Amino acid sequence: MPFPSRPTVQLRRAALVTGLLVLAALPARAARVDGRLKLTVVDQATGTPLAVRLELRDARDRLVRLRPEGAVVAADGVYFTGETTLELRRGKYSLLLEAGPEYQTFFTQPQSLEIARGADDGKEIAMVRRVDMRREGWFAGDLDVRLPAEGLATVMAARGVDVAPVTAVVNDRGRCQRVKSAEGAAGLLAALDERRGGGLLVIGGDPPFDPCQWNADDSTVAALTAARETGALTVARQATAWDLPLWVASGRLDAIEIMHPTPKQRSGANQPGMTRPVDRTFFPGKQGPGRYAESVYHQLLECGLRIAPAAGSAAGESDEPLGANRVYVYCGDVFTPETWLAGLRAGQVSVTNGPLLRTTVAGEPPGHVFSLERGEQRSFQIGLNLAFYAQTHIEYLEIIKNGQVLHTVRLDELAQAAGRLPEVPFDGSGWFLVRAVTDDDQQYQYATSGAYFVEQDYQRRVSRQAVEYFRVWLDELASEFADQPAVQADVTAARPFWDDLLKRATAE
């Protein structure tokens, strides 16, 4: 098969290779070396050394296994910062360099590099930045990381990820796994409680949360309660986790991953019994699982609940590289792990597996609550910044209001309007957000802002239909696990929350 002439094909292939660092698993470097090529990679504007991922292929389009000194070797290529020296056999090569979604991908044409016997060449490559999210106050995180601590900082820099909590301990359906390599992580640590009702990620906390004290069929709500007592961030690993209505009713859930690996990309977390099945009548095709997860989140917003959306790639466990699914948090001028976690809890986020979407309304990031007096009407103008990664192109934008598409805007229409989106009118309580959808037909690739909220007369919008949606979910949960006392007790404890919410409904 000929080497692709566009980086999009190559990047898609790379995204299907696990991000797991495999320093020991790769075959040894070929004994014969004909020549050397020193690569130097810098930021075009500043000239500073840049962390990148390198993928080198030979003339027959085969991935060349490299083990340069000082680089981080992974299944999808080599990660290094600034410069590296490649020892190669003679022949023709093509290379790809990427530094995350904020830089243009550097891609040579097929057979554009040639190594001769005795060659000792050098090549400097200046990478072009398209977007500077940090300068705008947005910092990227991947909440679901199973990579070794060694070399992770280089991978994070090359992928443009600022926060990557390393999972140190896992309760895998009652079996405890402690990850020794996570002990050397300099950043946040996480724990994963993944049992019958779905996965709970617990990030940070003092003392660290230990999920291994629970058996496979014990209450997940009890674990969630204990996790929150440590001060940790609590995240539903799947929006479709069976126990989601229980966790929401407890009032102890901070965020929900609305973007996570699909069943084909991940193993245990999506096995039957852990997640509520997708209704393929309403969510067909390859985009179905992603649209289903998003719809569950919109139902929660329609219930008047303000749990933050988030994302994780399960890098190291899934086939996804670090940051394939990511959540940008607005931190302004002050970025620390603490301000990032606080911003995530506040819903000041943009969640994406492709486009880079940033919004403001009246100068405010997502998560902001606007107040209306009784009888007052107001229209909101959304400020928009938008870019897309090399793999695909944005097909359209949508403004979602109270769970329904209010406006659909094609990019040519946006250009004709000088980048100005239609206004969003309100004469009562509700919420709204923006999403950008790409033309990728293999997955639901999109970006969504966190929600903005409108409260009239200090009341939230609560939809009866949305509350009933989760009451039905509770009934299905009770039926699915009818033989498990812990589940039945948790369902009984959760019902008053949803019953009371239904009594307080303000909209159909």
TIVO-991736 format. One record per residue (C-alpha): x, y, z; residue in one letter. Coordinates in steps of 0.001 Angstrom, whole numbers, padded with zeros to 6 digits, always signed. Layout:
REM TIVO-991736
XYZa...
END
This chain:
REM TIVO-991736
+000000+000000+000000m+001492+003392-000924p+002326+005850+001777f-000586+008302+002187p-000163+011683+000600s-002076+013474+003363r-001380+013463+007111p-005035+012775+007894t-004783+009104+006918v-001602+008621+008884q-002938+010298+012002l-006054+008167+011997r-003910+005074+011839r-001758+006334+014705a-004834+006980+016801a-005690+003306+016560l-002423+002307+018188v-002310+002137+021958t-000648+004974+023783g+000938+002496+026200l+004648+003079+026612l+006412-000147+025667v+010079+000502+026256l+010870-003150+026859a+008437-004713+024392a+009733-003268+021138l+012273-005285+019160p+015882-004275+019525a+017332-001764+017092r+018758-003309+013951a+022409-004237+014376a+023444-002626+011096r+023413+001164+010920v+024240+002842+007632d+023702+006485+008554g+022485+008988+011100r+019912+011736+010941l+019742+014368+013673k+016307+015945+013959l+015838+019296+015663t+012266+020489+016250v+011378+024005+017354v+008406+026320+017575d+008444+028458+014445q+007520+031695+016224a+009777+031429+019268t+012557+029093+018173g+012245+027155+021438t+012647+023352+021496p+009340+021534+021129l+008098+018169+022397a+006742+016063+019529v+005677+012618+018469r+007686+011154+015589l+006422+008487+013242e+008934+007254+010653l+008020+004902+007792r+010142+003211+005191d+009597+003146+001424a+007142+000241+001820r+005015+002185+004340d+006156+000098+007300r+006549+001752+010683l+010246+001893+011546v+010926+000831+015113r+013307+003304+016688l+014919+003534+020095r+016830+006826+020133p+018762+007590+023270e+016827+009849+025649g+013517+009492+023800a+010310+007887+025028v+009434+004873+022904v+005756+004022+022487a+003732+001740+020247a+002633+004676+018099d+006094+006167+017585g+008783+008062+019456v+008338+011050+021749y+011168+013506+022331f+011793+017137+023166t+013890+019397+020968g+016222+016974+019230e+016996+013329+018699t+019388+011300+016563t+018031+008483+014424l+020343+005603+013461e+019006+004127+010239l+019721+001724+007458r+020166+003211+004033r+016951+003827+002126g+014106+006236+001608k+011795+007355+004398y+008836+009571+005184s+008187+011133+008547l+005351+012647+010494l+005703+015004+013454l+002883+016222+015627e+002785+018359+018765a-000860+018044+019708g-003938+019691+018214p-002642+023248+018607e+000116+022765+016011y-000032+021959+012346q+001143+018431+011673t+004454+018220+009818f+004361+015540+007143f+006850+014776+004401t+005876+013401+001036q+006530+009710+000327p+010226+008798+000029q+011290+012373+000664s+014147+011455+002982l+017048+009314+001834e+019767+007876+004008i+022968+006885+002225a+025747+004718+003620r+027905+006790+005917g+025397+009659+006064a+025565+012010+009038d+022827+014518+008268d+020792+017030+010213g+017378+018531+009674k+015679+021342+011596e+011897+021488+011491i+009889+024506+012639a+006380+023575+013766m+003625+026125+013181v+001256+026837+016059r-002340+027423+014987r-003902+028061+018399v-002475+028947+021808d-005063+027697+024251m-002936+028417+027317r-002498+032052+026319r-006285+032273+026149e-006535+030784+029652g-007614+027256+028621w-005693+024210+029896f-006199+020634+028686a-006707+017533+030779g-007279+013844+030210d-008942+012386+033302l-008458+008712+032451d-004776+007741+032251v-003185+004312+032701r+000318+005149+031439l+003564+004666+033385p+004892+007747+035150a+008291+007383+033480e+008313+009437+030302g+004778+010725+030850l+005847+014380+031048a+007302+014181+027532t+004194+012478+026172v+001963+015083+027847m+003975+017930+026336a+003919+016352+022865a+000170+015783+023085r-000582+019246+024496g-002030+017902+027758v-001532+019865+030980d-003302+017588+033492v-003133+013780+033363a-003945+012054+036676p-002230+008666+036711v-004411+005835+037987t-002517+004280+040897a-005039+001744+042197v-007968-000069+040557v-010832-002086+041945n-011525-004235+038892d-014834-005914+039725r-013589-006822+043184g-009981-007569+042220r-007462-005051+043510c-004694-003807+041230q-002009-001459+042509r+000093+000194+039825v+003694+000432+041041k+004790+002638+038157s+002315+005319+039278a+004307+005907+042468e+006783+008070+040581g+004156+010370+039083a+004858+013997+039886a+001309+015175+039225g-002137+014126+040400l-002936+010528+041206l-006279+008832+040650a-008109+005744+041839a-010603+003763+039793l-013538+001874+041256d-014913-000141+038334e-017429-002701+039437r-020882-003947+038518r-022544-000513+038208g-019908+001266+036152g-016659+003116+036727g-015928+005864+039239l-012718+007865+038883l-011476+009560+042033v-008812+012219+041468i-006688+013684+044236g-007942+013616+047797g-006277+013620+051198d-005817+010907+052283p-005810+009129+048908p-008968+007159+048244f-008582+003362+048265d-011365+001612+046296p-010133-001881+047154c-012065-002064+050430q-015277-002977+048553w-016262-006328+047091n-017577-006721+043561a-021268-006435+044487d-021002-003895+047319d-022684-000503+047052s-021000+001908+044637t-022768+004785+046401v-020902+003921+049607a-017632+004123+047695a-018631+007449+046147l-019504+008840+049579t-016131+007766+050984a-014338+009276+048003a-015949+012679+048480r-015003+012679+052152e-011348+012839+051079t-012000+016048+049144g-011290+014325+045839a-012849+015075+042462l-015380+012350+041652t-016077+011467+038023v-018430+008983+036377a-016189+007183+033912r-019138+006499+031600q-022223+008664+031095a-024059+005378+030532t-022985+003653+033763a-025886+001696+035213w-025506+003385+038605d-025487+006951+037257l-028955+007844+038694p-027781+006563+042077l-024617+008658+042013w-026480+011775+040904v-029096+011312+043629a-026349+011093+046266s-025250+014654+045456g-021596+013574+045505r-020759+013366+041799l-018643+016221+040397d-018323+015368+036709a-019274+012887+033986i-017133+011696+031092e-019316+012344+028076i-016414+011328+025829m-014769+008001+026554h-013513+005063+024479p-016152+003002+022711t-016532-000738+023387p-014269-001613+020436k-011569+000667+021792q-011695-000599+025345r-012222-003904+027091s-013498-004357+030659g-015130-000979+031208a-017779-001629+028578n-018573-005243+029262q-022258-006142+029625p-023611-005350+033070g-021572-002192+033613m-023368+000208+031280t-026955+000735+030207r-027320-000563+026622p-027579+001871+023741v-031004+002062+022130d-029979+001586+018517r-033378+002760+017288t-032576+006293+018415f-028772+006092+018286f-027804+003992+015237p-024499+003442+013527g-020948+004199+014544k-021905+007577+015971q-024605+006035+018166g-022636+005450+021397p-021178+008960+021397g-024510+010630+020725r-026157+008487+023402y-023607+009575+026030a-024124+013219+025078e-027906+012856+025248s-027705+011463+028789v-025783+014554+029828y-028372+016837+028240h-031095+015010+030171q-029242+015821+033391l-029105+019494+032416l-032838+019349+031734e-033287+018106+035311c-031770+021356+036571g-028547+019590+037604l-025139+021174+037134r-022643+018351+037035i-019672+019186+034825a-018986+017364+031532p-015531+015827+031163a-013526+013416+029010a-010948+010665+029217g-009079+008486+026752s-008093+005527+028995a-004632+005833+027424a-002565+002791+028290g-005647+000593+028592e-007533+001494+025416s-006414+001947+021824d-006534+005720+022238e-003467+007959+022702p-003260+010399+025578l-005594+013350+025084g-007624+011795+022270a-010605+012790+024422n-009850+015884+026463r-011454+018551+028581v-010169+022117+028474y-010749+024077+031670v-010716+027862+031800y-008229+028952+034481c-007498+032485+033272g-004055+033706+034303d-003601+031306+037228v-003079+027656+036370f-002374+025115+039075t-003791+021622+039573p-006038+023133+042249e-007417+025924+040038t-007893+023424+037210w-009925+021054+039374l-011949+023961+040750a-012688+025207+037232g-013769+021728+036182l-016164+021470+039137r-017590+024865+038161a-018264+023697+034596g-015849+026198+033029q-015030+023704+030327v-014888+022749+026683s-014924+019010+025966v-013563+017659+022696t-012255+014747+020678n-011434+016976+017729g-012326+020680+017310p-010921+023344+019618l-013935+025328+020772l-013881+028274+023184r-016890+030364+024097t-017727+033368+026211t-021043+035043+026927v-020945+038589+028263a-017278+037931+028984g-018038+034845+031065e-016830+031246+030481p-019204+028276+030511p-020761+027400+033837g-021909+030958+034467h-025419+031595+035782v-027333+034587+034394f-030227+035954+036447s-033498+037328+035089l-036162+039169+037018e-039710+037873+036859r-041149+038754+033440g-037782+039879+032071e-036626+038837+028588q-033040+038754+027399r-031067+037555+024389s-027520+036236+024749f-024727+036662+022225q-022139+033889+022217i-018536+034860+021594g-016765+032099+019673l-013217+030959+018924n-012882+027823+016861l-010219+025675+015223a-009992+022073+014096f-007312+019400+014151y-005832+017980+010950a-007821+014757+010876q-011220+016138+009941t-013063+019345+009212h-015890+020980+011121i-019126+020454+009243e-021490+022620+011274y-022143+024368+014578l-025247+024004+016701e-026644+026076+019522i-028523+023829+021941i-031179+025428+024148k-033027+023399+026769n-032108+020135+025077g-033208+021154+021556q-031275+022457+018550v-032109+026157+018341l-029739+027080+015490h-027622+025121+013001t-024843+027154+011386v-022624+025985+008547r-019094+027369+008408l-019761+029332+005217d-022762+030929+006941e-020587+031741+009936l-018039+033388+007658a-020751+035451+005977q-021873+036600+009425a-018288+037629+010257a-018081+034896+012890g-021148+036093+014760r-023550+033407+015959l-027320+033938+016195p-028528+035230+019540e-030189+032977+022109v-033430+034473+023523p-034802+033657+026975f-037992+034667+028748d-037628+032057+031489g-035160+029710+033127s-033050+027278+031104g-029613+026516+029728w-027704+026664+026463f-024411+025561+024930l-022560+025347+021616v-021253+022263+019860r-019114+021867+016732a-019488+018630+014741v-016964+017305+012205t-017461+015306+009022d-015891+012131+010470d-018253+009253+009631d-016338+006688+011729q-017141+008195+015110q-019086+011035+016683y-016333+013633+016627q-017316+016953+018118y-016620+019604+020702a-019085+021035+023167t-018905+023972+025487s-020024+023557+029025g-023527+024858+029642a-024545+028419+030456y-027501+028731+032798f-030366+031202+033011v-032412+031531+036197e-035553+033597+036233q-036783+034584+039676d-034053+032363+041204y-035604+029163+039842q-033948+026488+037739r-035611+024852+034770r-036613+021280+035661v-038187+019180+032899s-040737+016516+033862r-039758+014444+030845q-036095+014456+031868a-036848+013471+035462v-039085+010665+034231e-036213+009518+032017y-034097+008804+035085f-037007+007348+037061r-037425+004791+034262v-033651+004209+034381w-033988+003466+038107l-036724+000929+037406d-034568-000777+034775e-031618-000802+037166l-033703-002454+039882a-034899-005079+037397s-031459-005716+035886e-029938-006430+039310f-032975-007832+041102a-030881-010448+042922d-028399-007965+044435q-029444-006503+047812p-026934-003657+047724a-028362-002407+044436v-031934-002637+045685q-031033-000683+048826a-029328+002039+046772d-032296+002269+044396v-034684+002633+047342t-032501+005371+048817a-032331+007238+045476a-036053+007247+044665r-037008+010133+047012p-034512+012415+045255f-036059+011813+041823w-039613+011848+043200d-039025+015210+044860d-037389+016579+041695l-040486+015578+039724l-042702+017522+042148k-040536+020597+041573r-040667+020380+037763a-041231+023715+036047t-041453+022552+032402a-042678+019633+030396e
END
